[in-house]
Amino acid sequence: MKKVIAIGGNAGGLSAASQVKRQQPDWDVIVLEKGQYISYAACGIPYHVEGIVPSLESLMGMSPEDARKKRKLDLRLNSKVTEIDAEQKTITFKTDRGKSTADFDYLVIATGARPMQAGIEYTPSKRIYNAHTLEDSEAMRSFIEKEKPRSCAVVGGGYIAIEMLEAFLARGLDTHLFHRRDSLSRSLEKEISDLGLAEMEKEGVKLHLNKTVKEVTETNSGVEVHCDEESAEFDLVVVAAGVEANSDLARAAGIETGIKNSIKVNEYMQTNYPFIYSAGDCTETKNIVSGQPVFVPLALKANKEGVAAGANISGGKEAFPGVLGTAITKFRDLGLARTGLTLAEAEENGFKAISFSVTSGSKSGYYPGVGPLSAVLIAEQEIGRLLGAQLAGPVDGVKRIDVYATAITIKMTMDDIFQLDLAYAPPFSPVYDPVVLTGRVGRKKV
């Protein structure tokens, strides 16, 4: 009988452990989680803070009791791993009862990501948050409902920042965005970012762009945001300046790391120690288009990597191919989505690429609820192969990003996309679906 230990009880770790136990029910499978929650949807935090997700429990995919009784896992909460000895195949962990050690045959490192400091001096407190854990979500919602803050600021331009702005506006707060650039996340093309910023401004968000935040400090009356030579005070501040791989434990054990200190693995999720695997937001992967290593902390990647790691530990040979970085979010009624490479990334990776924009209706022009759907496509100039795509428009329209993700995966060209036989009916699309239309325009561009 083999012994498997997974460090981390969320997407990557729990998926790996569950897969092992399913395929090897006689093996001893231990999950060590440093906190009190497992299997939770951190992506739902903004919606819990907003109030449309009624309870914290709604964000939990599985209870500890179910993990133990239904999946037969030896789950240990509030157990923080402090050391990995790769040579001796042991780990040291700390609980309320003190330190303990355990040996293993296989180890899965799924320690996730943590908020980046990003050069900002701050300490999380009653009024300063990261919106990263369920504890953050619970504390923030409680503060809003009990203390009745009137103003807030969000620092950052990524997906969590966008979603927290929406949550605070819905709560009736005077809402401000501070960002060090003049556009949102670098993963969004400027045309798409500009549409997002315009919608924010229209809905009442005060934009403070090209402002480098140096420090966020709590005062007796609120929170001061200091940037460059000016400062402003708010009742509540969220610092959402990105995340980094939580890989200190692995690096201290001699496990190799790569881009942005994420843990290096092969296609079977093995580290430089073949009996130690890594999965989730702490783990490096590759971009399917460029073939280059990337750090992409997204939920679906974490779950699929965990499944692959668990299958391979159990005796299988399941490769994880990489990601396109497909992502989607919304601000009020505007959806934003992207997949594949940006134009800058395509050029950095040696592609002779072009980008072009197309705006069309999300539905038939006469049908209620139609809105403009803007697309930016990146294509290889000589053969017209699709390399990347981004959308901004009605929330139900931007889910078309999945068609583009599929097209990129199977290396479709603009001609191929134009010839797609996509469904048409007035409530769903124009006769020329926006995806087909971009293929029509794109084949002329290339």
C-alpha positions, -999 to 999 in steps of 0.1 A, spaced: 0 0 0 13 34 -10 11 66 10 2 99 -8 2 134 8 -14 164 -9 -4 198 5 -35 221 -1 -72 213 1 -85 233 -27 -87 228 -65 -53 212 -73 -47 193 -41 -82 180 -36 -86 169 -73 -53 150 -72 -61 133 -39 -96 124 -50 -83 109 -82 -58 88 -64 -84 75 -39 -108 67 -67 -83 47 -87 -64 32 -57 -89 29 -29 -66 9 -7 -39 36 -7 -35 60 23 -43 95 10 -38 124 33 -47 160 25 -31 187 47 -49 221 46 -35 250 65 -69 267 69 -104 257 79 -120 256 44 -116 233 15 -129 231 -21 -141 267 -22 -147 291 -51 -125 321 -46 -138 334 -79 -171 340 -61 -158 363 -35 -168 396 -53 -204 382 -56 -206 372 -20 -194 407 -10 -219 422 -33 -247 402 -17 -260 382 -47 -244 351 -33 -263 347 0 -239 329 22 -203 319 25 -213 282 24 -226 287 -11 -190 291 -23 -180 257 -8 -181 229 -33 -176 202 -7 -177 200 31 -148 185 51 -173 158 62 -180 148 26 -143 147 18 -138 123 46 -169 102 44 -177 102 6 -142 104 -8 -125 85 20 -97 111 23 -77 116 55 -83 153 56 -66 173 82 -75 210 86 -55 237 103 -23 217 94 4 240 80 33 222 63 66 239 73 92 217 56 96 192 28 126 168 29 126 155 -7 156 132 -1 141 115 29 105 116 16 91 133 47 72 165 55 69 185 87 36 202 96 23 222 124 -11 220 141 -26 233 174 -10 204 191 25 212 179 48 198 152 46 164 135 63 146 107 50 122 81 66 101 54 52 96 19 57 77 -13 42 104 -34 37 141 -27 14 167 -44 23 203 -38 -8 225 -43 0 255 -22 -17 280 -46 -10 316 -51 -8 346 -27 -14 383 -32 15 403 -45 29 432 -26 36 449 -59 58 475 -43 29 487 -21 34 491 16 3 479 34 -10 455 61 -44 438 57 -67 450 85 -103 457 93 -104 483 65 -77 469 41 -83 437 22 -70 415 -6 -102 397 -17 -82 364 -18 -97 341 8 -131 332 22 -120 349 55 -114 381 34 -149 378 19 -166 372 52 -148 401 70 -154 425 41 -191 418 38 -195 420 76 -177 454 77 -199 468 49 -231 456 65 -222 467 101 -200 498 96 -219 513 66 -188 527 48 -195 554 22 -164 554 1 -139 528 -11 -109 523 -34 -97 494 -54 -60 492 -63 -52 472 -95 -66 465 -130 -71 428 -132 -102 406 -130 -106 407 -93 -103 445 -93 -130 448 -120 -154 425 -101 -148 443 -68 -156 476 -84 -189 462 -95 -196 448 -60 -189 481 -43 -210 501 -67 -239 477 -61 -235 483 -24 -239 521 -30 -203 531 -22 -185 560 -38 -161 539 -57 -126 547 -70 -101 528 -91 -63 534 -87 -41 518 -114 -5 523 -124 -12 521 -161 -37 538 -184 -54 506 -193 -65 474 -175 -48 441 -173 -19 435 -198 -38 404 -209 -64 427 -225 -58 446 -258 -62 484 -254 -93 485 -275 -111 461 -251 -96 478 -221 -108 512 -232 -144 499 -235 -142 485 -200 -129 518 -186 -155 538 -204 -182 516 -189 -168 520 -154 -167 558 -158 -203 558 -172 -215 538 -142 -198 562 -117 -164 548 -109 -138 575 -104 -107 566 -124 -72 574 -111 -51 560 -140 -13 562 -143 -11 565 -106 15 543 -88 3 535 -53 32 535 -28 14 529 5 -20 521 19 -23 530 56 -51 528 81 -59 559 102 -83 566 130 -110 576 106 -103 555 75 -77 544 50 -52 566 32 -40 557 -3 -7 573 -11 4 576 -47 33 597 -60 28 631 -44 -8 629 -35 -31 609 -12 -68 603 -6 -88 588 22 -115 562 20 -135 540 44 -124 508 28 -96 497 4 -90 465 -16 -55 459 -29 -59 436 -59 -25 441 -76 -22 405 -88 -9 372 -73 23 352 -73 31 315 -69 32 304 -33 63 283 -39 86 291 -10 81 257 6 91 239 -26 121 261 -34 135 255 1 133 218 -6 154 220 -38 124 217 -61 130 237 -93 110 268 -101 106 287 -133 87 317 -146 77 340 -117 89 314 -92 62 290 -101 70 253 -97 85 236 -128 68 204 -139 68 182 -170 36 174 -189 28 147 -164 29 172 -135 62 158 -121 88 181 -106 125 174 -108 118 147 -82 97 122 -101 77 112 -70 68 148 -62 41 164 -83 27 200 -84 -7 213 -95 -27 245 -94 -19 282 -89 17 275 -77 26 256 -108 41 266 -141 25 255 -174 29 263 -210 10 284 -235 -5 261 -262 1 286 -290 37 297 -282 49 266 -264 65 289 -239 63 285 -201 37 308 -184 22 315 -150 -16 314 -153 -35 311 -120 -69 301 -132 -95 277 -117 -100 252 -145 -63 248 -150 -58 240 -113 -85 214 -113 -74 197 -145 -37 196 -134 -49 180 -101 -68 153 -121 -37 146 -142 -13 144 -112 -37 120 -94 -41 98 -125 -3 96 -130 4 89 -94 -21 61 -96 -2 44 -125 -17 62 -155 0 84 -182 -21 115 -185 -5 146 -200 -16 181 -194 -12 200 -226 -11 236 -213 -35 266 -215 -46 294 -237 -52 317 -207 -89 319 -216 -107 342 -191 -140 360 -188 -155 386 -165 -181 413 -164 -186 448 -152 -223 456 -148 -238 448 -183 -205 447 -201 -188 413 -205 -150 411 -212 -133 379 -225 -100 369 -239 -81 338 -251 -47 330 -267 -20 355 -273 -21 393 -273 -5 410 -303 25 419 -281 29 383 -270 26 370 -305 54 394 -317 76 385 -287 73 348 -296 84 354 -332 50 353 -350 45 377 -379 11 388 -366 -16 414 -372 -46 425 -352 -79 438 -364 -112 449 -348 -148 441 -358 -179 454 -341 -213 439 -348 -246 432 -332 -248 405 -305 -283 395 -318 -304 404 -348 -307 442 -349 -344 443 -345 -345 419 -315 -348 434 -280 -316 433 -260 -292 435 -289 -260 454 -282 -226 461 -298 -202 432 -296 -166 443 -302 -139 418 -312 -102 421 -315 -84 392 -333 -48 384 -336 -38 363 -366 -6 350 -382 -3 372 -413 9 348 -439 -15 319 -434 -43 335 -414 -40 312 -384 -59 325 -354 -35 333 -325 -57 352 -300 -91 368 -296 -108 392 -272 -144 404 -269 -163 432 -252 -201 435 -252 -233 422 -237 -227 396 -211 -245 368 -229 -226 376 -261 -190 374 -249 -193 337 -241 -185 333 -278 -149 334 -266 -152 296 -262 -156 292 -300 -123 312 -305 -106 291 -278 -116 259 -297 -105 274 -330 -71 283 -316 -66 249 -301 -72 231 -334 -51 258 -354 -80 272 -375 -74 299 -400 -96 329 -409 -110 309 -438 -119 281 -415 -136 304 -391 -156 320 -419 -168 286 -430 -181 276 -395 -217 265 -396 -229 283 -365 -265 285 -353 -287 314 -362 -320 327 -347 -328 364 -339 -327 360 -301 -291 347 -303 -272 362 -332 -274 380 -365 -274 358 -397 -237 363 -398 -227 354 -362 -200 378 -349 -175 349 -349 -182 341 -386 -181 378 -394 -146 381 -379 -135 353 -401 -150 370 -432 -132 403 -423 -100 385 -412 -94 366 -444 -93 399 -462 -69 413 -437 -44 385 -441 
